[in-house]
Amino acid sequence: MANQGTSLGETIRAKRLSMDTTLRELARRLRITPSYLSDIENDRRVPAEDILQKIASELALSFDDLMGLAGRFGEGVERYVKRQPAAGVLFRRISQANLSNEALKRLSEETEKLSEES
């Protein structure tokens, strides 16, 4: 999981550097231009969901964490919220409550239990 307060670009750059991988090498493996990757690492651009998935895979990072850092929910989540408006209400309540990371983890664990029951 990314450190709280760390941006998407900072997280990607730190992991790339810890793996001793150059920007050009990672860009080549991702099949994107080095300038595009540089823009991502410098928080000038937010990559599309498919690029985030590739970055997560190449750098062994959590795709969910990267999506969160990017401020993206994903197409599947957006479709679900449109079909289940209560999910949007729940998210707004969580946001208004400004839950701590620990509280969010507990809520996530409870969600996992509910999904196992259904």
N, C-alpha and C positions, 0 to 999 in steps of 0.2 A: 504494500500500500504506500502511496506517496505521502510524504510528510505534509502535515497540515500547513497551509500557507505557501506551499511550493506550487508554482505554475505548471501548466502542461509542458511548455517548452523546457523549463528548468529540469523537470522530471526526466524528460526524454534525453536531454543533453547529458545529465549526470549519469544515467544508466549507460548511454553510449560510451562515454569516457571511461566508466568503470570497467567496460568490456574491452577497452583499448581498441575501439573501432573508430576509424575516421569518418567524418561527415560524408565524404565522397563514397566510401565503401558502403555505408548504410544506405545512402540514397540509391546506389546501384542495385543493392539487394531488394530495395523497396520498389525499384523501377520508377523512381521519381527523380527530378533534377536536384542537384545539390543546393541550388538557390531556393527551391521550394522547401527542402528540409531545413535550411538555415532560417527561412521565414517562420517555420513551425517552432524551431528551437528558440527563436527570439520573440515568440508570442506575437508575431505580426500576422499570422494566418492560423486558422483552425482547420485542420484537415477533415476530409469527408470520413464517414464511418468506416468505409472499406480500407482507407489508408491507416486509420487508427488501429484497425484489426491487424494489419500487416506489421505495424510498428510494435504492437503488443507482442505479437508472435516472435518477431526478430529479436526483441530485447528482453523477452521473458518477463513482461510486465502484465499487470492485470488489465484486460480490456475494459472491464467495468470502471476501474479507477481512472483510466485515460478518458473514457467517455464522460465521467463526472468532472474531471479537470477541464475538459473541453466545453462543459456546459451543455452537453448533448444527452438526450434521452434515448435516441434511437427510433427508427421508424416503427418497430414493433410496439414499443412503449406508447408512442403517440397514437397508434391505432387502438391500442387497448384503452387508453384514457378516453378516447372519443366514444368507444363502445360502452365503457363503464365510468360514467361521470363521477361516481363516488370515489374513484381512484384519484381524480383531480382534486376533489375536496380534501381527501386525506393528505395529499401532498401539500396543499395550501396550509392545512392545519399544522403539519410538521414544520413547514417553513416559518409560520407565525410563532410557533413555540420555540424556534431557534434551538432545537435539540442538540445536545452535545454529541460528540462522536461516539461516546460510550452508549448513550441512549439510542442512537441510530443503529449501532451494532445489535443491541438487545432487540430492537424492533425488527431488524432484519432476521435475526434468529427465530423470532416468533412467526414471522412470515414463512420461513422455511418449514416450521412445524405445521402451519396451516396448509401449506401446499402438499405436504406428505399425507395429511388427513383426507384430502379431497381426491 
